[in-house]
C-alpha cells in the first residue's frame, strides 16, 4: 500500500504585495518529475508598482523639489 505525503515550503525575501492591482509581478511555474514524484516550484517576482503617466510625473516633480 502506497501512502502519499504532500508538503509545502515557502521563502520570502523583501515584499510581495498581491492585494494591489498596481503591482508589477512576474510569475513562473515549473515541475520536476523525480523518482519520488512531481515537485512543483512557483515564483513571484515583484518589480515595483505601475503608475499612470500623470502620477509618475507629479511624483518625479515632488521628489525633485523636496515637497512631501
N, CA, C and O atoms as CSV, one atom per row, in Angstrom:
chain,resi,resn,atom,element,x,y,z
A,1,UNK,N,N,0.843,-1.177,0.000
A,1,UNK,CA,C,0.000,0.000,0.000
A,1,UNK,C,C,0.893,1.248,0.000
A,1,UNK,O,O,1.819,1.362,0.804
A,2,UNK,N,N,0.604,2.164,-0.900
A,2,UNK,CA,C,1.418,3.366,-1.049
A,2,UNK,C,C,0.746,4.537,-0.331
A,2,UNK,O,O,-0.442,4.797,-0.522
A,3,UNK,N,N,1.520,5.235,0.494
A,3,UNK,CA,C,0.993,6.425,1.162
A,3,UNK,C,C,1.540,7.660,0.468
A,3,UNK,O,O,2.680,7.676,0.005
A,4,UNK,N,N,0.727,8.675,0.404
A,4,UNK,CA,C,1.137,9.923,-0.244
A,4,UNK,C,C,1.216,11.021,0.798
A,4,UNK,O,O,0.293,11.213,1.589
A,5,UNK,N,N,2.309,11.727,0.789
A,5,UNK,CA,C,2.514,12.822,1.720
A,5,UNK,C,C,2.755,14.087,0.913
A,5,UNK,O,O,3.672,14.149,0.094
A,6,UNK,N,N,1.934,15.080,1.146
A,6,UNK,CA,C,2.112,16.366,0.467
A,6,UNK,C,C,2.795,17.332,1.426
A,6,UNK,O,O,2.442,17.415,2.602
A,7,UNK,N,N,3.756,18.046,0.916
A,7,UNK,CA,C,4.475,19.030,1.723
A,7,UNK,C,C,4.477,20.359,0.994
A,7,UNK,O,O,4.381,20.427,-0.231
A,8,UNK,N,N,4.589,21.398,1.778
A,8,UNK,CA,C,4.644,22.737,1.197
A,8,UNK,C,C,5.664,23.564,1.970
A,8,UNK,O,O,5.656,23.564,3.201
A,9,UNK,N,N,6.530,24.259,1.268
A,9,UNK,CA,C,7.500,25.160,1.870
A,9,UNK,C,C,7.470,26.464,1.101
A,9,UNK,O,O,7.125,26.485,-0.081
A,10,UNK,N,N,7.831,27.558,1.766
A,10,UNK,CA,C,7.912,28.830,1.066
A,10,UNK,C,C,9.008,29.685,1.678
A,10,UNK,O,O,9.386,29.509,2.836
A,11,UNK,N,N,9.508,30.611,0.878
A,11,UNK,CA,C,10.576,31.515,1.279
A,11,UNK,C,C,10.257,32.883,0.707
A,11,UNK,O,O,9.891,32.992,-0.463
A,12,UNK,N,N,10.388,33.927,1.510
A,12,UNK,CA,C,10.091,35.284,1.059
A,12,UNK,C,C,11.228,36.200,1.464
A,12,UNK,O,O,11.658,36.209,2.618
A,13,UNK,N,N,11.708,36.966,0.505
A,13,UNK,CA,C,12.728,37.965,0.773
A,13,UNK,C,C,12.210,39.276,0.219
A,13,UNK,O,O,11.896,39.358,-0.968
A,14,UNK,N,N,12.111,40.304,1.048
A,14,UNK,CA,C,11.557,41.578,0.608
A,14,UNK,C,C,10.060,41.611,0.805
A,14,UNK,O,O,9.546,41.092,1.796
A,15,UNK,N,N,9.345,42.228,-0.151
A,15,UNK,CA,C,7.895,42.312,-0.024
A,15,UNK,C,C,7.235,41.869,-1.315
A,15,UNK,O,O,7.824,41.950,-2.393
A,16,UNK,N,N,6.003,41.398,-1.188
A,16,UNK,CA,C,5.245,40.926,-2.335
A,16,UNK,C,C,3.783,41.319,-2.150
A,16,UNK,O,O,3.000,40.524,-1.630
A,17,UNK,N,N,3.395,42.529,-2.565
A,17,UNK,CA,C,2.018,42.986,-2.357
A,17,UNK,C,C,1.070,42.409,-3.407
A,17,UNK,O,O,0.952,42.964,-4.500
A,18,UNK,N,N,0.406,41.324,-3.097
A,18,UNK,CA,C,-0.514,40.689,-4.035
A,18,UNK,C,C,-1.903,41.305,-3.993
A,18,UNK,O,O,-2.742,40.972,-4.830
A,19,UNK,N,N,-2.172,42.194,-3.040
A,19,UNK,CA,C,-3.506,42.756,-2.882
A,19,UNK,C,C,-3.745,44.018,-3.707
A,19,UNK,O,O,-4.868,44.523,-3.711
A,20,UNK,N,N,-2.761,44.539,-4.390
A,20,UNK,CA,C,-2.941,45.755,-5.177
A,20,UNK,C,C,-2.870,45.450,-6.669
A,20,UNK,O,O,-2.094,44.599,-7.103
A,21,UNK,N,N,-3.670,46.140,-7.432
A,21,UNK,CA,C,-3.678,45.935,-8.882
A,21,UNK,C,C,-2.536,46.683,-9.574
A,21,UNK,O,O,-2.237,46.425,-10.740
A,22,UNK,N,N,-1.895,47.617,-8.845
A,22,UNK,CA,C,-0.796,48.383,-9.433
A,22,UNK,C,C,0.522,47.626,-9.415
A,22,UNK,O,O,1.484,48.055,-10.053
A,23,UNK,N,N,0.587,46.526,-8.709
A,23,UNK,CA,C,1.846,45.792,-8.573
A,23,UNK,C,C,2.234,45.140,-9.902
A,23,UNK,O,O,1.419,44.476,-10.543
A,24,UNK,N,N,3.480,45.339,-10.300
A,24,UNK,CA,C,4.024,44.701,-11.499
A,24,UNK,C,C,4.715,43.416,-11.046
A,24,UNK,O,O,5.836,43.447,-10.538
A,25,UNK,N,N,4.025,42.275,-11.240
A,25,UNK,CA,C,4.508,40.996,-10.737
A,25,UNK,C,C,4.707,40.024,-11.892
A,25,UNK,O,O,3.816,39.840,-12.721
A,26,UNK,N,N,5.876,39.407,-11.939
A,26,UNK,CA,C,6.138,38.338,-12.900
A,26,UNK,C,C,5.943,37.021,-12.169
A,26,UNK,O,O,6.331,36.889,-11.008
A,27,UNK,N,N,5.345,36.047,-12.838
A,27,UNK,CA,C,5.028,34.766,-12.224
A,27,UNK,C,C,5.590,33.645,-13.080
A,27,UNK,O,O,5.508,33.684,-14.308
A,28,UNK,N,N,6.156,32.656,-12.426
A,28,UNK,CA,C,6.674,31.496,-13.149
A,28,UNK,C,C,6.358,30.212,-12.412
A,28,UNK,O,O,6.262,30.204,-11.185
A,29,UNK,N,N,6.198,29.132,-13.145
A,29,UNK,CA,C,5.899,27.826,-12.564
A,29,UNK,C,C,6.635,26.756,-13.357
A,29,UNK,O,O,6.706,26.816,-14.585
A,30,UNK,N,N,7.176,25.783,-12.649
A,30,UNK,CA,C,7.855,24.682,-13.312
A,30,UNK,C,C,7.676,23.409,-12.496
A,30,UNK,O,O,7.489,23.467,-11.280
A,31,UNK,N,N,7.732,22.277,-13.154
A,31,UNK,CA,C,7.607,20.984,-12.490
A,31,UNK,C,C,8.834,20.129,-12.788
A,31,UNK,O,O,9.394,20.176,-13.883
A,32,UNK,N,N,9.238,19.351,-11.791
A,32,UNK,CA,C,10.331,18.388,-11.962
A,32,UNK,C,C,9.781,17.008,-11.625
A,32,UNK,O,O,9.239,16.797,-10.540
A,33,UNK,N,N,9.918,16.078,-12.548
A,33,UNK,CA,C,9.454,14.703,-12.324
A,33,UNK,C,C,10.632,13.876,-11.813
A,33,UNK,O,O,11.600,13.639,-12.536
A,34,UNK,N,N,10.534,13.444,-10.563
A,34,UNK,CA,C,11.600,12.673,-9.940
A,34,UNK,C,C,11.117,11.245,-9.689
A,34,UNK,O,O,9.956,10.923,-9.941
A,35,UNK,N,N,11.999,10.410,-9.202
A,35,UNK,CA,C,11.607,9.035,-8.884
A,35,UNK,C,C,10.653,8.985,-7.697
A,35,UNK,O,O,9.915,8.013,-7.537
A,36,UNK,N,N,10.662,10.017,-6.868
A,36,UNK,CA,C,9.777,10.069,-5.701
A,36,UNK,C,C,8.451,10.757,-6.007
A,36,UNK,O,O,7.542,10.724,-5.177
A,37,UNK,N,N,8.319,11.369,-7.159
A,37,UNK,CA,C,7.086,12.062,-7.522
A,37,UNK,C,C,7.373,13.363,-8.241
A,37,UNK,O,O,8.478,13.574,-8.740
A,38,UNK,N,N,6.387,14.227,-8.293
A,38,UNK,CA,C,6.498,15.501,-9.007
A,38,UNK,C,C,6.716,16.622,-7.997
A,38,UNK,O,O,6.012,16.718,-6.992
A,39,UNK,N,N,7.699,17.463,-8.281
A,39,UNK,CA,C,7.984,18.627,-7.452
A,39,UNK,C,C,7.632,19.862,-8.274
A,39,UNK,O,O,8.129,20.040,-9.386
A,40,UNK,N,N,6.782,20.699,-7.728
A,40,UNK,CA,C,6.386,21.936,-8.413
A,40,UNK,C,C,6.989,23.146,-7.728
A,40,UNK,O,O,7.059,23.198,-6.500
A,41,UNK,N,N,7.426,24.123,-8.518
A,41,UNK,CA,C,8.012,25.351,-7.990
A,41,UNK,C,C,7.274,26.531,-8.597
A,41,UNK,O,O,7.135,26.624,-9.816
A,42,UNK,N,N,6.798,27.441,-7.738
A,42,UNK,CA,C,6.165,28.687,-8.190
A,42,UNK,C,C,7.038,29.847,-7.742
A,42,UNK,O,O,7.608,29.816,-6.651
A,43,UNK,N,N,7.143,30.864,-8.576
A,43,UNK,CA,C,7.988,32.010,-8.253
A,43,UNK,C,C,7.277,33.297,-8.642
A,43,UNK,O,O,6.824,33.445,-9.777
A,44,UNK,N,N,7.180,34.239,-7.687
A,44,UNK,CA,C,6.634,35.564,-7.954
A,44,UNK,C,C,7.776,36.568,-7.798
A,44,UNK,O,O,8.498,36.535,-6.802
A,45,UNK,N,N,7.940,37.452,-8.771
A,45,UNK,CA,C,8.964,38.496,-8.705
A,45,UNK,C,C,8.263,39.843,-8.761
A,45,UNK,O,O,7.618,40.182,-9.753
A,46,UNK,N,N,8.397,40.608,-7.683
A,46,UNK,CA,C,7.784,41.938,-7.585
A,46,UNK,C,C,8.738,42.962,-8.180
A,46,UNK,O,O,9.858,43.128,-7.698
A,47,UNK,N,N,8.290,43.654,-9.236
A,47,UNK,CA,C,9.146,44.600,-9.950
A,47,UNK,C,C,8.768,46.052,-9.687
A,47,UNK,O,O,9.239,46.941,-10.396
A,48,UNK,N,N,7.938,46.313,-8.693
A,48,UNK,CA,C,7.528,47.670,-8.363
A,48,UNK,C,C,6.071,47.893,-8.701
A,48,UNK,O,O,5.347,46.960,-9.052
A,49,UNK,N,N,5.649,49.147,-8.592
A,49,UNK,CA,C,4.268,49.495,-8.881
A,49,UNK,C,C,4.161,50.180,-10.230
A,49,UNK,O,O,5.096,50.843,-10.681
A,50,UNK,N,N,3.018,50.015,-10.865
A,50,UNK,CA,C,2.741,50.651,-12.144
A,50,UNK,C,C,1.878,51.876,-11.870
A,50,UNK,O,O,0.787,51.754,-11.311
A,51,UNK,N,N,2.352,53.043,-12.254
A,51,UNK,CA,C,1.622,54.288,-12.085
A,51,UNK,C,C,1.167,54.806,-13.441
A,51,UNK,O,O,1.742,54.465,-14.475
A,52,UNK,N,N,0.137,55.627,-13.425
A,52,UNK,CA,C,-0.245,56.306,-14.659
A,52,UNK,C,C,0.778,57.387,-14.937
A,52,UNK,O,O,1.554,57.743,-14.049
A,53,UNK,N,N,0.797,57.913,-16.140
A,53,UNK,CA,C,1.805,58.904,-16.532
A,53,UNK,C,C,1.707,60.166,-15.671
A,53,UNK,O,O,2.738,60.727,-15.303
A,54,UNK,N,N,0.486,60.632,-15.338
A,54,UNK,CA,C,0.333,61.846,-14.533
A,54,UNK,C,C,0.919,61.657,-13.143
A,54,UNK,O,O,1.635,62.528,-12.648
A,55,UNK,N,N,0.623,60.533,-12.512
A,55,UNK,CA,C,1.147,60.286,-11.172
A,55,UNK,C,C,2.663,60.172,-11.196
A,55,UNK,O,O,3.333,60.648,-10.279
A,56,UNK,N,N,3.210,59.550,-12.229
A,56,UNK,CA,C,4.654,59.384,-12.341
A,56,UNK,C,C,5.330,60.750,-12.474
A,56,UNK,O,O,6.363,60.993,-11.850
A,57,UNK,N,N,4.748,61.649,-13.292
A,57,UNK,CA,C,5.340,62.972,-13.478
A,57,UNK,C,C,5.255,63.798,-12.195
A,57,UNK,O,O,6.214,64.482,-11.837
A,58,UNK,N,N,4.107,63.740,-11.494
A,58,UNK,CA,C,3.970,64.526,-10.270
A,58,UNK,C,C,4.862,63.970,-9.171
A,58,UNK,O,O,5.389,64.739,-8.366
A,59,UNK,N,N,5.044,62.669,-9.115
A,59,UNK,CA,C,5.942,62.073,-8.115
A,59,UNK,C,C,7.387,62.496,-8.395
A,59,UNK,O,O,8.136,62.776,-7.459
A,60,UNK,N,N,7.781,62.545,-9.648
A,60,UNK,CA,C,9.138,62.975,-10.001
A,60,UNK,C,C,9.324,64.448,-9.664
A,60,UNK,O,O,10.381,64.848,-9.175
A,61,UNK,N,N,8.293,65.257,-9.925
A,61,UNK,CA,C,8.371,66.689,-9.627
A,61,UNK,C,C,8.484,66.910,-8.114
A,61,UNK,O,O,9.286,67.729,-7.666
A,62,UNK,N,N,7.681,66.180,-7.327
A,62,UNK,CA,C,7.710,66.344,-5.872
A,62,UNK,C,C,9.024,65.879,-5.269
A,62,UNK,O,O,9.521,66.508,-4.334
A,63,UNK,N,N,9.598,64.804,-5.770
A,63,UNK,CA,C,10.856,64.313,-5.225
A,63,UNK,C,C,12.000,65.269,-5.595
A,63,UNK,O,O,12.963,65.402,-4.839
A,64,UNK,N,N,11.899,65.927,-6.743
A,64,UNK,CA,C,12.949,66.872,-7.142
A,64,UNK,C,C,12.884,68.146,-6.332
A,64,UNK,O,O,13.918,68.756,-6.063
A,65,UNK,N,N,11.670,68.573,-5.929
A,65,UNK,CA,C,11.532,69.830,-5.179
A,65,UNK,C,C,11.669,69.616,-3.683
A,65,UNK,O,O,11.809,70.586,-2.937
A,66,UNK,N,N,11.632,68.372,-3.224
A,66,UNK,CA,C,11.748,68.095,-1.797
A,66,UNK,C,C,10.428,68.206,-1.070
A,66,UNK,O,O,10.405,68.097,0.156
A,67,UNK,N,N,9.321,68.421,-1.774
A,67,UNK,CA,C,7.996,68.517,-1.144
A,67,UNK,C,C,7.475,67.128,-0.823
A,67,UNK,O,O,7.868,66.137,-1.436
A,68,UNK,N,N,6.580,67.082,0.154
A,68,UNK,CA,C,6.003,65.794,0.538
A,68,UNK,C,C,4.709,65.577,-0.151
A,68,UNK,O,O,4.070,64.543,0.047
